[in-house]
Amino acid sequence: MLNGAQTDIIRNWRLANIYLRDIEELPEIVRPNKVVAVGHRGTQKLAPENTLRAHEVAYALGARAIEFDVRCTKDGHFVVIHDRRVDRTTTGRGLVKDMTLSEIRDLDAGLKKGIQFAGERVPTLREALRNVRGRFVVDIDFKGGPRNSAEILHEVLEQEWSESDPLLTIFARPFHFGMLKPLCPKYALRPHYFSSSRTQALADKLPLEIMCLRRRSFSARAAAAIRQARLHLFCNVMGRDDNARGFVSAIRSGALFIQTDHLDRLTRFLSLRNLLETRPLGRNYAPIHI
């Protein structure tokens, strides 16, 4: 006898198959045996985003990859925060780049999510890496910083992340590629997909290993272009398709990573189908035996 949650998942799976009749399943795409669930900003649904508490909740839910955003303070420290301003997620006001680390540390990053999270702080990149080390693949979303950002990041990563630790990727926007290129190939730069021709050109020019496909750019052909360029597929499903429809299309397209704002949905969905990767991946994209 199925319980309510299982019945709901099966119903969503059937609906997803109906929705996906217009999405071509390409025979040349080889799907990974397991899929890594990626917690977007940790899990902003169930904890204050981009905090150590969010990372712990994400791990408990079954995520084995974590995405967090970094920005640089006035005095040259990278902290984990999404917005240019601290106003939305903390008790402070102002631009991150105009504040010192000491000023950032004084802010409460949990209270706006709920009184039960009061006292949660904006972590530094160092603190976040130390907290998740050995447990997660890390995806750093570089939001911006000074011209010597690659140098600052390199110093932090060299001290806090070793070659035996899980894979670490850095989301690089086109206008940051030149700045962050010195970090590659020791750390994997992860660009967004824009077109089939550009994907192949980037793969030929740079030592790329992984590429992200956003929902607004999603198609089976776009996914095929990424895989045919011998790149691992990292699918974002956040938005209106952060559900069975998005999960199924990402799986069919050969995604190794699926990033979501609904980790509880995704990990349950994957677990029911024996698709959830329960170990972090190493630098070679293979599971690490802990």
Secondary structure as GFF3:
##gff-version 3
##sequence-region A 1 290
A	DSSP	alpha_helix	4	19	.	.	.	ID=ss1
A	DSSP	three_ten_helix	20	22	.	.	.	ID=ss2
A	DSSP	beta_strand	36	40	.	.	.	ID=ss3
A	DSSP	alpha_helix	52	61	.	.	.	ID=ss4
A	DSSP	beta_strand	65	72	.	.	.	ID=ss5
A	DSSP	beta_strand	78	80	.	.	.	ID=ss6
A	DSSP	three_ten_helix	96	98	.	.	.	ID=ss7
A	DSSP	alpha_helix	101	105	.	.	.	ID=ss8
A	DSSP	three_ten_helix	115	117	.	.	.	ID=ss9
A	DSSP	alpha_helix	125	132	.	.	.	ID=ss10
A	DSSP	beta_strand	137	144	.	.	.	ID=ss11
A	DSSP	alpha_helix	149	160	.	.	.	ID=ss12
A	DSSP	beta_strand	168	171	.	.	.	ID=ss13
A	DSSP	three_ten_helix	174	176	.	.	.	ID=ss14
A	DSSP	alpha_helix	177	180	.	.	.	ID=ss15
A	DSSP	three_ten_helix	181	183	.	.	.	ID=ss16
A	DSSP	beta_strand	188	190	.	.	.	ID=ss17
A	DSSP	alpha_helix	196	205	.	.	.	ID=ss18
A	DSSP	beta_strand	210	213	.	.	.	ID=ss19
A	DSSP	three_ten_helix	215	217	.	.	.	ID=ss20
A	DSSP	alpha_helix	220	228	.	.	.	ID=ss21
A	DSSP	beta_strand	232	236	.	.	.	ID=ss22
A	DSSP	alpha_helix	244	252	.	.	.	ID=ss23
A	DSSP	beta_strand	257	260	.	.	.	ID=ss24
A	DSSP	alpha_helix	263	272	.	.	.	ID=ss25
###
